[in-house]
Amino acid sequence: MADLCSLVAFTLLTLFAIVHSFPLPEEACPEYGEFAKQQHPEKLSPGRHQLPYQRPPPPCRTFYSKDLEDTIFRLESTIADPDLFRLFENTYPNTLDTAVKWTGYAWTDEAGSAFSDEELAFIITGDMYGKISQDNVKANKNSNAMWLRDSANQILSYLPLLQFSSSAGSIASLFRGVINIQSRYIKISPYCHAFQPPAESNITLQRNFAYTRNKVHPPYNQSLTFDCKWELDSLASFLQLSSEYYNSTGDIDPFSKYKWVDTVEVILQAVEAMRTGTYTPDGHIAPSGYTMTGQTDRATETTSNNGLGNPIKAGTGLVRSTFRPSDDATIFQFLIPSNMMFARYLESAALIMNNLQTKRSSSLAVEMREMASSIRAGISKYGVISHPLFGAMYAFEVDGYGSQNIMDDANLPSLLSASLMGYVSPRHEVYLNTRLFALSEENPYWMHGEVISAIGGPHNGPTKAWPLAGIVRILTSENGDEIREELRGLLGSTDGLGLIHESINSWDVKDWSREWFSWANGMFGQMILHLESHKPYLLAESYQ
């Protein structure tokens, strides 16, 4: 009987692959932002939450992976709770199902006379159009733009499935395609965070009306760049994606063949220009690599001091970040979580650089390690503060003069995620104190209530907990009861839609933002696979 079941499952997966190889025209497929808002009552999970099946029809899915389908099939017999399995079944494939807008190859020249063997992958971030402006919604329902941080994290959700393959239809190919296209984007505008589709794709460009309201230096070309906020974590995400691919596959070809070294050199130059203080030694204003002012009614969408931001001290070793991973402006520009992430993956990417074994790459590897060491020293000196309740812990933002912003934000990187990214041991005293603070009412953005308790942030405001932060809480916990509590909160936070939202009112399940948030969806699935490996007994329990 077991053999028969396996044969049936294999046959179904094979048929799925055949069907998917003949996708329907885009206009024949449901617009996923609208599809995700509906309950689809014809196929509800049999648990208390009655979650709908939210995957688009097979011919409408944007990328097929047999490894992914095999994983979902395997987990059905591992996850005992029917609602928890349905949430995994809906969320983990979400980026592959809906957000791989285009894959292909780079042209050999700007004229497009021929294609090279350089793989490219253009990944959209879901319903980001709803976060930009209503003008953009009218111009183009789906946002054809690619965020460096989001797309890296979306693809990194599939790290548990990654193994080397030269096949163009593999997960490995998707990783290479995102690395290569991000490498191109960073060379275009290293201080920018969101980009237009590549010319090779023939995808309609996305107009961003913020372009006419913001004053950015250096200026950018809106036909190539969608939006331009200097967020240090965007460059760190590229280094992380590169490092994780190399560490998992041992494949060095993408880094030796396609100007990856040039991109890292651009990153180092751009970051070095943002390590200067506000003032020169004689009291003049020092040149800044990036400035930005915006015409807006939201304080988090612009900066003070004519685009320079609040003053920061010279010589700290830290890197200024004008904006946070949430796209909100920093208060004090030395954003500690982003500095942690950049230092961590600068060190990791230095290994790739060193293994390229050229004189230039060896020199750059030394420069990368020295910069990472200097940033770590700056974090230890300026980023560790003494809290009256928690003792030694990390500040969220500092300016080097003694000013500190004591909070944590839901977006990654966060202080809570410092151990998850490998910057610090999960048992390190300063981190443990910081974690206790972040998950307490002493953190001004700890949102707790009857629906869900998790960290939020100023991006969506008070009472709005972010499930993404709840997922990070689980991934950084060794406490079974803490994990159970957060799993129940996540299960009850979907408003019956069976997908992970961006944020949700911790007291009102119907008050949420973003029905289609691929990054958080994928990370929920990755978290389930982590529990399968580290705490499988939790998946055998009921959360009804």
ABEGO torsion letter per residue (X at the ends): XAAAAAAAAAAAAAAAAAAAABBBBAAABBBAAAAAABAGAABBBABAAGBBBABBBAAABABBBAAAAAAAAAAAAABABAAAAAAAAAAAAAAAAAABABBBBBBABAAGABBBABBBBBBBAEAAAAAABAAAAAABABBBBBBAAAAAAAAAAAAAABBBBABAABAAAAAAAAAAAAAAAAAABAABABBBBBAAAGBBBBBBAAAAABBBOBBBBAAABABBBBBAAAAAAAAAAAAAAAAAAGBAAAAAAAGAAAAAAAAAAAAAAAABBABBAAGBBBBBABBBBBBBABAAABBBGGGAEBBBBBGAGBBBBABBAAGBBBABABBAAAAAAAAAAAAAAAAAAAAAGBAAAAAAAAAAAAAAAAAAAAAAAAABBBBAAAEBBBBABBAGAGBBBBBBBABOBBAAAAAAAGABBAABAAAAAAAAAAABAABAABBBBAABBBBBEAAAEBGBBBAAAAAAAAAABABAAAAAAAAAAAAAAAGGAGBBBABBBAABAABBBEABBAAAAAAAAAAAAAAAAABAAAAABBAX
